[in-house]
Amino acid sequence: MIISRTPFRISFFGGGAEQAKWYHSQGGSVLSASIDKYCYISCRILPPFFAHKTRLVYSQVENCMSTDEIQHPAVREILRFLKIDYGLEIHHDGDLPARSGMGSESSFTVGLLHALHAQSGIMPARRRLAVESIKIEHEVLDEAVGIEDQVCAAYGGFSRIDFSADGKFEVHPVSLSPSRLAEFNSHLMLFFAGPKQCDTGAIEAPPNRDELLAETQRLIGRGTALLESNEPINGFGELLHEAQQIEKRLTPGLWSDKIEKVYRRARRAGAIGGRYMGDAGGGFLLLVVPPCLREKVRGALPRNIHVPFRFESGGSQIIFYKCEREDYLQLHRQGVRRINGSSAEGGQRIRTLAAAKQGKRGDHSHNGDVVEGVGAER
């Protein structure tokens, strides 16, 4: 059994600069931080005693006989990428909803890669996890995502991430004392805006897109310098408000009337600035709030769940490791040969036996999908 834990992230400045269309021509940077809200992936080699070869448990449950049958695109392509041909059971649990603007999809990709590498006896470096995740999401899954989320999930911490025109990246941790980091954390509040309402589709870039992105890039340096100084944190909130106004012009389709109303209520209650992370009215709203006004802001947003959080610096980690690889692989390969080498009629017989055993014994192990044991001839 292997369990990986991979953080979600919050992003402050630079949104859009992690997209290939921008950094391939201009380079770019983002300022982001991982937080103590995680994606958990557990996996184990599934003994070949069951009617399915692979079992996936996420918002759905899949019991599959081959990788090709797997409906979850990321799981299917990661298994192919790593050339895994043995049976697995994979479970996913997350502290926050999926597709809510917190980098959850990339945290899942990074976490699953990490767990499966560990299952094979490999503990990959953070850069390798990030690079492989970017490759899978961009080249294999062809997803319209940037490259910030994969890097932040793999590395963790509060960092400026620089992207060069050739697609390479460098991670530069922001140097803050523990007391300054705690002071900054005490000024931040995160609220759930709700689930995604609809698919906004492709959003057409405004004619002055490059000019607007250049403005957000300048804010990264100003924000970092403020935090590294002794200036009041409130100034960071003002910069964040400025950045949000720029992003509203960059991606007007993402900023709904619903989010606008919530943001205005928060500002009237004392929030200095904020950043919307989400799409189509769903996602999260990150606010900079003086500590003395936190309760007032919380009271102004009674319909929005407040999510307390702290910064984290560990990135993706293996938090449980008990390798049964050699114990089960030989059994599995014997089972694979037996199932794959049988005729379609023979495969059906195995499934029928499993159903019969479920009826006779009431065996609830893996929903009763138990097949005849390897080597047990009848």
Secondary structure, 3 states (H helix, E strand, C coil): CEEEEEEEEEEEECCCCCCHHHHHHHCEEEEEEEEEEEEEEEEEECCCCECCCEEEECCCEEEECCHHHCCCHHHHHHHHHCCCCCCEEEEEEECCCCCCCCCHHHHHHHHHHHHHHHHCCCCCCHHHHHHHHHHHHHHHCCCCCCCHHHHHHHHCCEEEEEECCCCCEEEEECCCCHHHHHHHHHCEEEEEEECCCCCCCCCCCCCCHHHHHHHHHHHHHHHHHHHHCCCCCHHHHHHHHHHHHHHHHHCHHHCCHHHHHHHHHHHHHCCCEEEEEEECCEEEEEEECCHHHHHHHHHHCCCCEECCCCECCCCCEEEEECCCHHHHHHHHHHHHHHHHCCCHHHHHHHHHHHHHHHHHHCCCHHHHCECCCCCCCC
